C-alpha cells in the first residue's frame, strides 16, 4: 500500500468519524434542550398551581 493511498484512507475514515461525532453531539444537545424545557415547564406549572391555591390563603392570613 502506498503512502498516498494510506493517507487517503485515513482522511476518509477521519471525515466519517467526525461526521458521526457531530451527529452524536447534535443528538445529545437536542436531548438536553428538550429535557431542560420539560423541567422548566413542570416548574412553571407547579409555581402556577401553588400561586393559585396558596396565595389567597396567605392573603387572608395576612389581612386578618
N, CA, C and O atoms as a CHARMM CRD file, in Angstrom:
* protein
*
  256
    1    1 UNK  N      0.84700  -1.18100   0.00000 PROA 1      0.00000
    2    1 UNK  CA     0.00000   0.00000   0.00000 PROA 1      0.00000
    3    1 UNK  C      0.89400   1.24700   0.00000 PROA 1      0.00000
    4    1 UNK  O      1.84200   1.35300   0.77800 PROA 1      0.00000
    5    2 UNK  N      0.57800   2.14600  -0.85700 PROA 2      0.00000
    6    2 UNK  CA     1.41400   3.33900  -0.96000 PROA 2      0.00000
    7    2 UNK  C      1.05100   4.33500   0.13900 PROA 2      0.00000
    8    2 UNK  O      0.01900   4.23000   0.80200 PROA 2      0.00000
    9    3 UNK  N      1.94300   5.29700   0.29600 PROA 3      0.00000
   10    3 UNK  CA     1.75000   6.30400   1.33900 PROA 3      0.00000
   11    3 UNK  C      0.52000   7.17400   1.04800 PROA 3      0.00000
   12    3 UNK  O     -0.23900   7.48800   1.96400 PROA 3      0.00000
   13    4 UNK  N      0.31800   7.56300  -0.21000 PROA 4      0.00000
   14    4 UNK  CA    -0.82300   8.42600  -0.54300 PROA 4      0.00000
   15    4 UNK  C     -2.14700   7.68900  -0.35400 PROA 4      0.00000
   16    4 UNK  O     -3.14100   8.27300   0.07900 PROA 4      0.00000
   17    5 UNK  N     -2.14400   6.38900  -0.68600 PROA 5      0.00000
   18    5 UNK  CA    -3.37600   5.61600  -0.50500 PROA 5      0.00000
   19    5 UNK  C     -3.70600   5.48900   0.98400 PROA 5      0.00000
   20    5 UNK  O     -4.86700   5.60000   1.37900 PROA 5      0.00000
   21    6 UNK  N     -2.68100   5.25500   1.80400 PROA 6      0.00000
   22    6 UNK  CA    -2.88600   5.17000   3.25700 PROA 6      0.00000
   23    6 UNK  C     -3.43200   6.49200   3.79400 PROA 6      0.00000
   24    6 UNK  O     -4.36400   6.50200   4.59900 PROA 6      0.00000
   25    7 UNK  N     -2.85200   7.60200   3.34900 PROA 7      0.00000
   26    7 UNK  CA    -3.31600   8.92300   3.79100 PROA 7      0.00000
   27    7 UNK  C     -4.76000   9.14700   3.35100 PROA 7      0.00000
   28    7 UNK  O     -5.57000   9.68400   4.10600 PROA 7      0.00000
   29    8 UNK  N     -5.07500   8.73500   2.12900 PROA 8      0.00000
   30    8 UNK  CA    -6.44700   8.89600   1.62300 PROA 8      0.00000
   31    8 UNK  C     -7.44300   8.09700   2.47400 PROA 8      0.00000
   32    8 UNK  O     -8.51300   8.59600   2.82100 PROA 8      0.00000
   33    9 UNK  N     -7.08000   6.85400   2.80500 PROA 9      0.00000
   34    9 UNK  CA    -7.95000   6.01100   3.63500 PROA 9      0.00000
   35    9 UNK  C     -8.11900   6.63200   5.02400 PROA 9      0.00000
   36    9 UNK  O     -9.22600   6.66000   5.56200 PROA 9      0.00000
   37   10 UNK  N     -7.02700   7.12600   5.59800 PROA 10     0.00000
   38   10 UNK  CA    -7.10900   7.75000   6.91900 PROA 10     0.00000
   39   10 UNK  C     -7.98700   8.99900   6.89400 PROA 10     0.00000
   40   10 UNK  O     -8.77900   9.22400   7.80900 PROA 10     0.00000
   41   11 UNK  N     -7.84500   9.81000   5.84400 PROA 11     0.00000
   42   11 UNK  CA    -8.67800  11.01700   5.72700 PROA 11     0.00000
   43   11 UNK  C    -10.15800  10.65900   5.61700 PROA 11     0.00000
   44   11 UNK  O    -11.00400  11.27600   6.26300 PROA 11     0.00000
   45   12 UNK  N    -10.45900   9.66100   4.79700 PROA 12     0.00000
   46   12 UNK  CA   -11.85000   9.23200   4.64000 PROA 12     0.00000
   47   12 UNK  C    -12.41000   8.74100   5.96400 PROA 12     0.00000
   48   12 UNK  O    -13.54300   9.06400   6.32100 PROA 12     0.00000
   49   13 UNK  N    -11.61700   7.96000   6.69500 PROA 13     0.00000
   50   13 UNK  CA   -12.06300   7.44000   7.98200 PROA 13     0.00000
   51   13 UNK  C    -12.27000   8.58100   8.97500 PROA 13     0.00000
   52   13 UNK  O    -13.25000   8.58300   9.72000 PROA 13     0.00000
   53   14 UNK  N    -11.35300   9.55100   8.99100 PROA 14     0.00000
   54   14 UNK  CA   -11.47100  10.68200   9.90900 PROA 14     0.00000
   55   14 UNK  C    -12.70600  11.51700   9.59200 PROA 14     0.00000
   56   14 UNK  O    -13.39500  11.96500  10.50800 PROA 14     0.00000
   57   15 UNK  N    -12.99500  11.73300   8.31600 PROA 15     0.00000
   58   15 UNK  CA   -14.17500  12.50600   7.93500 PROA 15     0.00000
   59   15 UNK  C    -15.44100  11.79700   8.39700 PROA 15     0.00000
   60   15 UNK  O    -16.35200  12.42700   8.93400 PROA 15     0.00000
   61   16 UNK  N    -15.49400  10.48400   8.18500 PROA 16     0.00000
   62   16 UNK  CA   -16.65500   9.71600   8.59000 PROA 16     0.00000
   63   16 UNK  C    -16.81000   9.75300  10.10700 PROA 16     0.00000
   64   16 UNK  O    -17.91700   9.90400  10.62200 PROA 16     0.00000
   65   17 UNK  N    -15.67500   9.61300  10.82700 PROA 17     0.00000
   66   17 UNK  CA   -15.71000   9.65100  12.28400 PROA 17     0.00000
   67   17 UNK  C    -16.16700  11.01500  12.77700 PROA 17     0.00000
   68   17 UNK  O    -16.96900  11.09200  13.70700 PROA 17     0.00000
   69   18 UNK  N    -15.67800  12.08900  12.17800 PROA 18     0.00000
   70   18 UNK  CA   -16.08600  13.43400  12.58100 PROA 18     0.00000
   71   18 UNK  C    -17.57200  13.65300  12.32100 PROA 18     0.00000
   72   18 UNK  O    -18.26200  14.29300  13.11400 PROA 18     0.00000
   73   19 UNK  N    -18.05700  13.11800  11.20600 PROA 19     0.00000
   74   19 UNK  CA   -19.48500  13.24600  10.88000 PROA 19     0.00000
   75   19 UNK  C    -20.33500  12.53000  11.92800 PROA 19     0.00000
   76   19 UNK  O    -21.33600  13.07200  12.39400 PROA 19     0.00000
   77   20 UNK  N    -19.93600  11.31500  12.29500 PROA 20     0.00000
   78   20 UNK  CA   -20.65900  10.56700  13.31600 PROA 20     0.00000
   79   20 UNK  C    -20.59400  11.28400  14.65500 PROA 20     0.00000
   80   20 UNK  O    -21.57800  11.31400  15.39400 PROA 20     0.00000
   81   21 UNK  N    -19.44100  11.86200  14.97200 PROA 21     0.00000
   82   21 UNK  CA   -19.28100  12.59700  16.22100 PROA 21     0.00000
   83   21 UNK  C    -20.20800  13.81500  16.25900 PROA 21     0.00000
   84   21 UNK  O    -20.82900  14.09900  17.28300 PROA 21     0.00000
   85   22 UNK  N    -20.29600  14.52100  15.15000 PROA 22     0.00000
   86   22 UNK  CA   -21.18500  15.68900  15.09700 PROA 22     0.00000
   87   22 UNK  C    -22.64400  15.26900  15.25700 PROA 22     0.00000
   88   22 UNK  O    -23.41600  15.94800  15.93500 PROA 22     0.00000
   89   23 UNK  N    -23.02000  14.15300  14.63600 PROA 23     0.00000
   90   23 UNK  CA   -24.39900  13.66700  14.78300 PROA 23     0.00000
   91   23 UNK  C    -24.67500  13.31700  16.24300 PROA 23     0.00000
   92   23 UNK  O    -25.74000  13.63900  16.77000 PROA 23     0.00000
   93   24 UNK  N    -23.71800  12.65700  16.89900 PROA 24     0.00000
   94   24 UNK  CA   -23.89100  12.31100  18.31500 PROA 24     0.00000
   95   24 UNK  C    -23.99600  13.55800  19.18000 PROA 24     0.00000
   96   24 UNK  O    -24.82500  13.61400  20.08900 PROA 24     0.00000
   97   25 UNK  N    -23.16900  14.55200  18.90900 PROA 25     0.00000
   98   25 UNK  CA   -23.20600  15.78900  19.69000 PROA 25     0.00000
   99   25 UNK  C    -24.54800  16.48800  19.50300 PROA 25     0.00000
  100   25 UNK  O    -25.13800  16.96800  20.47100 PROA 25     0.00000
  101   26 UNK  N    -25.03000  16.54700  18.26900 PROA 26     0.00000
  102   26 UNK  CA   -26.32800  17.18200  17.99800 PROA 26     0.00000
  103   26 UNK  C    -27.45000  16.42700  18.70800 PROA 26     0.00000
  104   26 UNK  O    -28.36600  17.04300  19.25200 PROA 26     0.00000
  105   27 UNK  N    -27.38300  15.09000  18.70400 PROA 27     0.00000
  106   27 UNK  CA   -28.40200  14.28600  19.37700 PROA 27     0.00000
  107   27 UNK  C    -28.40400  14.55400  20.87600 PROA 27     0.00000
  108   27 UNK  O    -29.46500  14.72700  21.47700 PROA 27     0.00000
  109   28 UNK  N    -27.21900  14.59000  21.48100 PROA 28     0.00000
  110   28 UNK  CA   -27.12200  14.84000  22.92000 PROA 28     0.00000
  111   28 UNK  C    -27.62000  16.24100  23.25700 PROA 28     0.00000
  112   28 UNK  O    -28.33300  16.42300  24.24400 PROA 28     0.00000
  113   29 UNK  N    -27.25200  17.23100  22.44800 PROA 29     0.00000
  114   29 UNK  CA   -27.70000  18.60200  22.69900 PROA 29     0.00000
  115   29 UNK  C    -29.22000  18.70200  22.58800 PROA 29     0.00000
  116   29 UNK  O    -29.85800  19.38300  23.39100 PROA 29     0.00000
  117   30 UNK  N    -29.79600  18.03500  21.60800 PROA 30     0.00000
  118   30 UNK  CA   -31.25500  18.04000  21.45300 PROA 30     0.00000
  119   30 UNK  C    -31.92700  17.42300  22.67400 PROA 30     0.00000
  120   30 UNK  O    -32.92300  17.94900  23.17100 PROA 30     0.00000
  121   31 UNK  N    -31.38100  16.30600  23.15900 PROA 31     0.00000
  122   31 UNK  CA   -31.94900  15.66200  24.35100 PROA 31     0.00000
  123   31 UNK  C    -31.84000  16.57300  25.56400 PROA 31     0.00000
  124   31 UNK  O    -32.78000  16.66600  26.35300 PROA 31     0.00000
  125   32 UNK  N    -30.69800  17.25000  25.72400 PROA 32     0.00000
  126   32 UNK  CA   -30.53400  18.16000  26.86000 PROA 32     0.00000
  127   32 UNK  C    -31.50700  19.32700  26.79100 PROA 32     0.00000
  128   32 UNK  O    -32.10100  19.71000  27.79900 PROA 32     0.00000
  129   33 UNK  N    -31.66600  19.88600  25.60100 PROA 33     0.00000
  130   33 UNK  CA   -32.57400  21.02400  25.44400 PROA 33     0.00000
  131   33 UNK  C    -34.01200  20.60800  25.73500 PROA 33     0.00000
  132   33 UNK  O    -34.73700  21.32800  26.42100 PROA 33     0.00000
  133   34 UNK  N    -34.43000  19.45500  25.22100 PROA 34     0.00000
  134   34 UNK  CA   -35.81700  19.03300  25.43800 PROA 34     0.00000
  135   34 UNK  C    -36.06100  18.68500  26.89700 PROA 34     0.00000
  136   34 UNK  O    -37.12900  18.99400  27.42500 PROA 34     0.00000
  137   35 UNK  N    -35.10100  18.04900  27.56800 PROA 35     0.00000
  138   35 UNK  CA   -35.31100  17.72700  28.98700 PROA 35     0.00000
  139   35 UNK  C    -35.31000  18.99800  29.82900 PROA 35     0.00000
  140   35 UNK  O    -36.07000  19.09900  30.79300 PROA 35     0.00000
  141   36 UNK  N    -34.46700  19.96900  29.47900 PROA 36     0.00000
  142   36 UNK  CA   -34.47400  21.24400  30.18600 PROA 36     0.00000
  143   36 UNK  C    -35.81100  21.94100  30.00500 PROA 36     0.00000
  144   36 UNK  O    -36.35300  22.50700  30.95500 PROA 36     0.00000
  145   37 UNK  N    -36.34300  21.90300  28.79900 PROA 37     0.00000
  146   37 UNK  CA   -37.65900  22.50000  28.53300 PROA 37     0.00000
  147   37 UNK  C    -38.73900  21.83300  29.38400 PROA 37     0.00000
  148   37 UNK  O    -39.61000  22.50600  29.93400 PROA 37     0.00000
  149   38 UNK  N    -38.67200  20.48700  29.48800 PROA 38     0.00000
  150   38 UNK  CA   -39.66600  19.77300  30.29900 PROA 38     0.00000
  151   38 UNK  C    -39.57600  20.16900  31.76800 PROA 38     0.00000
  152   38 UNK  O    -40.59700  20.39500  32.41600 PROA 38     0.00000
  153   39 UNK  N    -38.34100  20.25500  32.29900 PROA 39     0.00000
  154   39 UNK  CA   -38.18000  20.65000  33.69700 PROA 39     0.00000
  155   39 UNK  C    -38.68300  22.06900  33.93800 PROA 39     0.00000
  156   39 UNK  O    -39.33700  22.32900  34.94800 PROA 39     0.00000
  157   40 UNK  N    -38.38600  22.98300  33.02900 PROA 40     0.00000
  158   40 UNK  CA   -38.82600  24.37000  33.18900 PROA 40     0.00000
  159   40 UNK  C    -40.34500  24.45100  33.12100 PROA 40     0.00000
  160   40 UNK  O    -40.96100  25.14900  33.92700 PROA 40     0.00000
  161   41 UNK  N    -40.95600  23.75200  32.17400 PROA 41     0.00000
  162   41 UNK  CA   -42.42000  23.81400  32.06900 PROA 41     0.00000
  163   41 UNK  C    -43.07900  23.18100  33.28600 PROA 41     0.00000
  164   41 UNK  O    -44.11300  23.66400  33.74600 PROA 41     0.00000
  165   42 UNK  N    -42.49500  22.10300  33.81800 PROA 42     0.00000
  166   42 UNK  CA   -43.03400  21.49600  35.03600 PROA 42     0.00000
  167   42 UNK  C    -42.92500  22.46500  36.21100 PROA 42     0.00000
  168   42 UNK  O    -43.85900  22.59400  37.00100 PROA 42     0.00000
  169   43 UNK  N    -41.78700  23.14400  36.32400 PROA 43     0.00000
  170   43 UNK  CA   -41.58400  24.11100  37.40900 PROA 43     0.00000
  171   43 UNK  C    -42.58000  25.26100  37.30300 PROA 43     0.00000
  172   43 UNK  O    -43.14900  25.68400  38.30900 PROA 43     0.00000
  173   44 UNK  N    -42.79100  25.76500  36.09900 PROA 44     0.00000
  174   44 UNK  CA   -43.72400  26.87500  35.89900 PROA 44     0.00000
  175   44 UNK  C    -45.14700  26.43800  36.23100 PROA 44     0.00000
  176   44 UNK  O    -45.89000  27.18500  36.86800 PROA 44     0.00000
  177   45 UNK  N    -45.53200  25.24000  35.80800 PROA 45     0.00000
  178   45 UNK  CA   -46.89800  24.78200  36.11900 PROA 45     0.00000
  179   45 UNK  C    -47.05800  24.55200  37.61500 PROA 45     0.00000
  180   45 UNK  O    -48.12200  24.83800  38.16300 PROA 45     0.00000
  181   46 UNK  N    -46.03200  24.04300  38.29200 PROA 46     0.00000
  182   46 UNK  CA   -46.10200  23.86500  39.74000 PROA 46     0.00000
  183   46 UNK  C    -46.21300  25.21100  40.43500 PROA 46     0.00000
  184   46 UNK  O    -46.98600  25.37100  41.37900 PROA 46     0.00000
  185   47 UNK  N    -45.44200  26.16800  39.96400 PROA 47     0.00000
  186   47 UNK  CA   -45.48900  27.50700  40.54900 PROA 47     0.00000
  187   47 UNK  C    -46.85700  28.14300  40.33500 PROA 47     0.00000
  188   47 UNK  O    -47.38700  28.80000  41.23100 PROA 47     0.00000
  189   48 UNK  N    -47.42300  27.95100  39.15600 PROA 48     0.00000
  190   48 UNK  CA   -48.74900  28.48500  38.86700 PROA 48     0.00000
  191   48 UNK  C    -49.79200  27.85100  39.78200 PROA 48     0.00000
  192   48 UNK  O    -50.64300  28.54100  40.34500 PROA 48     0.00000
  193   49 UNK  N    -49.71500  26.52800  39.92200 PROA 49     0.00000
  194   49 UNK  CA   -50.65100  25.82300  40.79900 PROA 49     0.00000
  195   49 UNK  C    -50.50900  26.30800  42.23600 PROA 49     0.00000
  196   49 UNK  O    -51.50600  26.49800  42.93200 PROA 49     0.00000
  197   50 UNK  N    -49.27400  26.50600  42.67700 PROA 50     0.00000
  198   50 UNK  CA   -49.02400  26.97000  44.04100 PROA 50     0.00000
  199   50 UNK  C    -49.61700  28.35700  44.26600 PROA 50     0.00000
  200   50 UNK  O    -50.26900  28.60200  45.28100 PROA 50     0.00000
  201   51 UNK  N    -49.38900  29.26000  43.32200 PROA 51     0.00000
  202   51 UNK  CA   -49.90700  30.61900  43.49600 PROA 51     0.00000
  203   51 UNK  C    -51.43700  30.64400  43.44200 PROA 51     0.00000
  204   51 UNK  O    -52.06400  31.46900  44.10700 PROA 51     0.00000
  205   52 UNK  N    -52.03200  29.76200  42.66800 PROA 52     0.00000
  206   52 UNK  CA   -53.49900  29.72600  42.59900 PROA 52     0.00000
  207   52 UNK  C    -54.11800  29.18800  43.88200 PROA 52     0.00000
  208   52 UNK  O    -55.20900  29.61600  44.25900 PROA 52     0.00000
  209   53 UNK  N    -53.45400  28.26500  44.55800 PROA 53     0.00000
  210   53 UNK  CA   -54.04700  27.65100  45.74700 PROA 53     0.00000
  211   53 UNK  C    -53.58900  28.32700  47.04300 PROA 53     0.00000
  212   53 UNK  O    -54.40300  28.55400  47.93800 PROA 53     0.00000
  213   54 UNK  N    -52.32100  28.64300  47.15000 PROA 54     0.00000
  214   54 UNK  CA   -51.79300  29.11200  48.43000 PROA 54     0.00000
  215   54 UNK  C    -51.83400  30.62600  48.58500 PROA 54     0.00000
  216   54 UNK  O    -51.91100  31.12200  49.70900 PROA 54     0.00000
  217   55 UNK  N    -51.78400  31.36300  47.49800 PROA 55     0.00000
  218   55 UNK  CA   -51.73200  32.81100  47.61600 PROA 55     0.00000
  219   55 UNK  C    -52.98900  33.40900  48.23700 PROA 55     0.00000
  220   55 UNK  O    -52.86600  34.29200  49.08500 PROA 55     0.00000
  221   56 UNK  N    -54.20500  32.97200  47.85900 PROA 56     0.00000
  222   56 UNK  CA   -55.39400  33.51700  48.53100 PROA 56     0.00000
  223   56 UNK  C    -55.40900  33.21700  50.03300 PROA 56     0.00000
  224   56 UNK  O    -55.82500  34.05700  50.83100 PROA 56     0.00000
  225   57 UNK  N    -54.95300  32.01700  50.41600 PROA 57     0.00000
  226   57 UNK  CA   -54.88300  31.67400  51.84400 PROA 57     0.00000
  227   57 UNK  C    -53.90000  32.58600  52.56300 PROA 57     0.00000
  228   57 UNK  O    -54.17800  33.07900  53.65600 PROA 57     0.00000
  229   58 UNK  N    -52.75900  32.80300  51.94200 PROA 58     0.00000
  230   58 UNK  CA   -51.74000  33.67100  52.53200 PROA 58     0.00000
  231   58 UNK  C    -52.25500  35.10400  52.63700 PROA 58     0.00000
  232   58 UNK  O    -51.99400  35.80000  53.61900 PROA 58     0.00000
  233   59 UNK  N    -52.97300  35.52400  51.63400 PROA 59     0.00000
  234   59 UNK  CA   -53.54600  36.87300  51.62900 PROA 59     0.00000
  235   59 UNK  C    -54.54500  37.03000  52.77600 PROA 59     0.00000
  236   59 UNK  O    -54.50700  38.02300  53.50200 PROA 59     0.00000
  237   60 UNK  N    -55.42600  36.06200  52.93600 PROA 60     0.00000
  238   60 UNK  CA   -56.40400  36.10100  54.02900 PROA 60     0.00000
  239   60 UNK  C    -55.71500  36.10000  55.38600 PROA 60     0.00000
  240   60 UNK  O    -56.12300  36.80700  56.30700 PROA 60     0.00000
  241   61 UNK  N    -54.67000  35.29900  55.49200 PROA 61     0.00000
  242   61 UNK  CA   -53.94400  35.19300  56.75400 PROA 61     0.00000
  243   61 UNK  C    -53.26000  36.51700  57.08500 PROA 61     0.00000
  244   61 UNK  O    -53.22900  36.91900  58.24900 PROA 61     0.00000
  245   62 UNK  N    -52.70900  37.20200  56.07800 PROA 62     0.00000
  246   62 UNK  CA   -52.03300  38.47800  56.30400 PROA 62     0.00000
  247   62 UNK  C    -53.02500  39.59000  56.64100 PROA 62     0.00000
  248   62 UNK  O    -52.71200  40.47300  57.43900 PROA 62     0.00000
  249   63 UNK  N    -54.21000  39.55900  56.04600 PROA 63     0.00000
  250   63 UNK  CA   -55.20000  40.61600  56.26100 PROA 63     0.00000
  251   63 UNK  C    -55.76900  40.53400  57.67200 PROA 63     0.00000
  252   63 UNK  O    -55.99500  41.56000  58.31300 PROA 63     0.00000
  253   64 UNK  N    -55.99900  39.31800  58.15400 PROA 64     0.00000
  254   64 UNK  CA   -56.61700  39.18600  59.48900 PROA 64     0.00000
  255   64 UNK  C    -55.63700  39.33200  60.62400 PROA 64     0.00000
  256   64 UNK  O    -56.02400  39.24200  61.78900 PROA 64     0.00000
